[in-house]
Amino acid sequence: MTFERYVCWEHESLDLIETVAEDASRAMFLATHQPVRALQTQVGRDGEAHPANEVDVLGILEGKRSDPLIIPIIGQSGSGKSHLVRWLQLHLRPTKDRHVIYVPRERTSLADVVQLILESVPEEHGDADLEQEVEARLHVLASRGRRRVRRELKVGDLVFNLDTLSVNRAGRDIYLNPIGLKLLQTLMEASPNVVSRNDLEMQVWGEEMPDSDSLRVHIHSLRSVIDKPFDSSMIQTRHGIGYRLVESNAVPSKA
């Protein structure tokens, strides 16, 4: 038996395993997680850094202490910082004296952090009236924030509603996966300027960089729904630099 004349996959239908720590399911994350190799040092104290991993950090967090503990996790892009935090979130167990609150990167505003804290308080320990008052104030703050932020992106006949995550071009609905939405938002916000490959990868995957071909595959998929069904293209490639999105009448569509 041979695979001659068989197509194993098409680029536009290729589904990649998520490499972003926050996006992967618990099972997928634990199945693909690799041990973290880090260096540990104490801020403000002399002494050389020594090797440490996620188990060492977990032991420090679970240890008994009377003073507050802050562990800054620093490193270059792609060094595994968010993977370490996600692993700790999945292994650090709450106790009667400890609440574990995980703050994903998309919920780092003051209102979101306070809401996460409220959500973590057991009902029997909470004050219902106080919680309702805080939630009402958070709602007001969130509403004010929404009024200050532009919630719709538009380039030519392409419209992206940031509240509903709906996309349409020339009145035709376009359906994108989460990575496609992130790519499109980044390109539209920068339009008509060029966005470098590194900046696109950072916006979509954060510090956990994908393999070298992932961005090209996802751009191909994005073009298949943004450009291919229409008479003119919007996504341009700047070879060796990155990509940009322009108004549809600026670029003839290739057959």
C-alpha positions as CSV (number, residue, x, y, z in Angstrom):
1,M,0.0,0.0,0.0
2,T,1.3,3.5,-0.9
3,F,0.0,7.0,-0.2
4,E,0.5,8.0,-3.8
5,R,-2.3,10.4,-5.1
6,Y,-3.6,10.7,-1.5
7,V,-3.7,14.2,0.2
8,C,-2.9,13.9,3.9
9,W,-4.2,17.3,4.8
10,E,-5.0,20.7,3.4
11,H,-3.4,23.8,5.0
12,E,-6.8,25.5,5.5
13,S,-8.1,22.6,7.5
14,L,-5.0,21.9,9.5
15,D,-5.7,22.1,13.2
16,L,-2.7,22.8,15.4
17,I,-2.3,21.7,19.1
18,E,-2.5,24.8,21.2
19,T,0.8,25.7,22.7
20,V,-0.4,28.7,24.8
21,A,-0.6,27.6,28.4
22,E,-3.8,29.4,29.1
23,D,-5.6,28.1,26.0
24,A,-4.9,24.4,26.4
25,S,-7.3,22.2,28.4
26,R,-6.2,20.8,31.7
27,A,-5.6,17.3,30.1
28,M,-3.8,18.7,27.0
29,F,-1.6,21.0,29.2
30,L,-0.6,18.2,31.6
31,A,0.0,15.8,28.7
32,T,2.3,18.2,26.8
33,H,4.0,20.0,29.7
34,Q,7.7,19.7,29.9
35,P,9.7,20.2,33.1
36,V,10.7,23.8,33.6
37,R,14.4,24.6,33.9
38,A,15.0,27.8,35.9
39,L,17.4,29.5,38.2
40,Q,16.4,30.5,41.7
41,T,17.8,33.4,43.7
42,Q,16.7,35.5,46.6
43,V,16.2,39.2,45.9
44,G,18.4,41.4,48.0
45,R,20.7,38.6,49.3
46,D,24.1,37.7,48.1
47,G,24.7,34.3,46.6
48,E,24.7,32.6,43.3
49,A,21.5,31.4,41.6
50,H,20.9,27.6,41.7
51,P,18.8,25.3,39.5
52,A,15.1,25.0,40.3
53,N,12.0,23.6,38.7
54,E,8.2,23.8,39.2
55,V,8.3,21.3,42.1
56,D,10.7,23.5,44.0
57,V,8.5,26.6,43.5
58,L,5.4,24.6,44.6
59,G,7.3,23.5,47.8
60,I,8.1,27.2,48.6
61,L,4.4,28.2,48.1
62,E,3.2,25.3,50.3
63,G,5.6,26.0,53.1
64,K,4.5,27.6,56.3
65,R,5.4,31.3,56.9
66,S,4.2,34.3,58.8
67,D,5.3,37.0,56.3
68,P,3.9,37.6,52.8
69,L,5.7,35.9,50.0
70,I,6.2,37.4,46.5
71,I,7.9,35.3,43.8
72,P,8.7,37.3,40.7
73,I,9.0,34.9,37.7
74,I,11.1,36.6,35.0
75,G,12.7,35.5,31.8
76,Q,12.9,35.9,28.1
77,S,10.0,35.4,25.7
78,G,9.3,31.8,25.3
79,S,11.2,30.7,28.4
80,G,8.1,29.0,29.9
81,K,6.9,31.6,32.5
82,S,3.2,31.2,31.8
83,H,3.6,27.4,31.7
84,L,5.2,27.5,35.2
85,V,2.3,29.6,36.5
86,R,-0.4,27.4,34.9
87,W,1.3,24.2,36.3
88,L,1.4,25.8,39.8
89,Q,-2.3,26.7,39.4
90,L,-3.2,23.0,38.7
91,H,-1.1,21.6,41.5
92,L,-1.3,24.1,44.3
93,R,-4.3,22.9,46.4
94,P,-6.5,25.3,48.5
95,T,-6.6,24.7,52.3
96,K,-8.5,26.2,55.1
97,D,-5.8,28.8,55.4
98,R,-5.0,29.3,51.7
99,H,-7.1,30.4,48.7
100,V,-5.7,29.9,45.3
101,I,-6.6,32.6,42.7
102,Y,-5.4,32.2,39.1
103,V,-5.4,35.5,37.1
104,P,-5.2,34.8,33.4
105,R,-3.5,37.5,31.3
106,E,-6.8,38.7,29.8
107,R,-8.2,39.4,33.3
108,T,-5.6,41.7,34.8
109,S,-7.6,44.9,35.2
110,L,-8.4,46.0,38.7
111,A,-12.1,45.2,38.3
112,D,-11.3,41.7,37.0
113,V,-8.9,40.9,39.8
114,V,-11.4,42.0,42.5
115,Q,-14.1,39.9,40.8
116,L,-11.8,36.9,40.8
117,I,-11.2,37.4,44.5
118,L,-14.9,37.6,45.2
119,E,-15.6,34.5,43.2
120,S,-13.0,32.5,45.2
121,V,-14.6,33.3,48.6
122,P,-16.7,30.4,49.9
123,E,-20.4,31.3,50.3
124,E,-20.4,30.5,54.0
125,H,-17.6,33.1,54.6
126,G,-19.0,35.8,52.4
127,D,-21.2,38.8,53.2
128,A,-24.0,38.7,50.7
129,D,-24.9,42.4,51.0
130,L,-21.2,43.5,50.8
131,E,-20.7,41.3,47.8
132,Q,-23.7,42.7,45.9
133,E,-22.5,46.2,46.6
134,V,-19.0,45.4,45.3
135,E,-20.4,43.7,42.2
136,A,-22.6,46.7,41.5
137,R,-19.6,49.1,41.7
138,L,-17.5,46.8,39.5
139,H,-20.3,46.8,37.0
140,V,-20.2,50.6,36.9
141,L,-16.4,50.6,36.5
142,A,-16.6,48.1,33.7
143,S,-19.3,50.1,31.9
144,R,-17.2,53.2,32.1
145,G,-14.3,51.3,30.7
146,R,-16.3,50.0,27.8
147,R,-17.4,53.5,26.9
148,R,-13.7,54.6,26.7
149,V,-12.6,51.8,24.4
150,R,-13.4,51.5,20.8
151,R,-15.3,48.3,20.5
152,E,-15.4,48.0,16.7
153,L,-12.6,47.8,14.2
154,K,-13.2,48.8,10.5
155,V,-10.9,48.7,7.5
156,G,-12.6,49.2,4.2
157,D,-15.6,46.8,4.0
158,L,-14.2,44.6,6.8
159,V,-15.8,45.0,10.2
160,F,-14.8,43.3,13.5
161,N,-17.0,43.7,16.5
162,L,-14.8,43.3,19.6
163,D,-17.8,42.7,21.9
164,T,-19.5,39.9,20.0
165,L,-16.3,38.7,18.2
166,S,-18.3,38.8,15.0
167,V,-16.6,39.5,11.7
168,N,-18.1,40.4,8.3
169,R,-16.8,41.7,5.0
170,A,-19.1,43.4,2.6
171,G,-22.1,42.3,4.7
172,R,-21.0,38.6,4.6
173,D,-20.4,36.9,7.9
174,I,-17.0,35.4,8.4
175,Y,-16.3,32.7,11.1
176,L,-12.8,32.5,12.6
177,N,-11.3,30.4,15.3
178,P,-9.7,32.1,18.4
179,I,-6.2,32.3,16.8
180,G,-7.7,33.8,13.6
181,L,-9.6,36.4,15.6
182,K,-6.4,37.4,17.4
183,L,-4.4,37.7,14.2
184,L,-7.2,39.7,12.5
185,Q,-7.5,42.1,15.5
186,T,-3.8,42.7,15.5
187,L,-3.6,43.4,11.8
188,M,-6.7,45.6,11.8
189,E,-5.5,47.7,14.8
190,A,-2.2,48.3,13.0
191,S,-3.6,48.8,9.5
192,P,-2.2,49.9,7.1
193,N,1.1,49.5,8.8
194,V,3.2,46.3,8.6
195,V,3.2,44.0,11.7
196,S,6.3,42.0,12.1
197,R,6.2,38.2,12.5
198,N,7.6,38.5,16.0
199,D,4.9,41.0,17.0
200,L,2.2,38.8,15.6
201,E,3.4,35.7,17.3
202,M,3.7,37.6,20.6
203,Q,0.1,38.9,20.3
204,V,-1.3,35.5,19.5
205,W,0.8,33.0,21.5
206,G,2.4,35.3,24.1
207,E,5.6,33.9,25.6
208,E,5.1,30.3,24.4
209,M,6.2,30.7,20.9
210,P,4.9,28.1,18.4
211,D,7.0,26.2,15.8
212,S,8.3,28.3,12.9
213,D,5.5,27.3,10.5
214,S,2.5,27.9,12.6
215,L,2.1,31.6,11.8
216,R,2.3,31.0,8.1
217,V,-0.4,28.2,8.3
218,H,-2.8,30.4,10.3
219,I,-2.2,33.4,7.9
220,H,-3.1,31.1,5.0
221,S,-6.3,30.0,6.8
222,L,-7.1,33.7,7.5
223,R,-6.6,34.6,3.8
224,S,-8.9,31.7,2.7
225,V,-11.9,33.4,4.4
226,I,-10.9,37.1,4.3
227,D,-9.6,37.3,0.8
228,K,-10.3,34.3,-1.3
229,P,-14.1,34.6,-1.6
230,F,-13.9,38.2,-2.7
231,D,-12.7,40.1,-5.7
232,S,-9.9,41.9,-4.0
233,S,-7.4,41.0,-1.3
234,M,-6.7,42.8,2.0
235,I,-3.8,40.8,3.5
236,Q,-0.3,41.6,2.2
237,T,2.9,39.8,2.8
238,R,6.1,41.8,3.3
239,H,8.7,39.0,2.8
240,G,11.3,38.8,5.6
241,I,9.3,41.3,7.7
242,G,5.7,40.4,8.3
243,Y,2.2,41.2,7.2
244,R,-0.3,44.1,6.9
245,L,-4.0,44.5,6.2
246,V,-5.2,47.2,3.8
247,E,-8.4,48.4,2.3
248,S,-9.8,45.9,-0.2
249,N,-9.6,48.3,-3.2
250,A,-5.9,48.6,-2.8
251,V,-4.9,45.0,-3.7
252,P,-6.3,43.0,-6.6
253,S,-7.2,39.5,-5.6
254,K,-5.1,36.8,-7.2
255,A,-6.9,34.0,-9.0
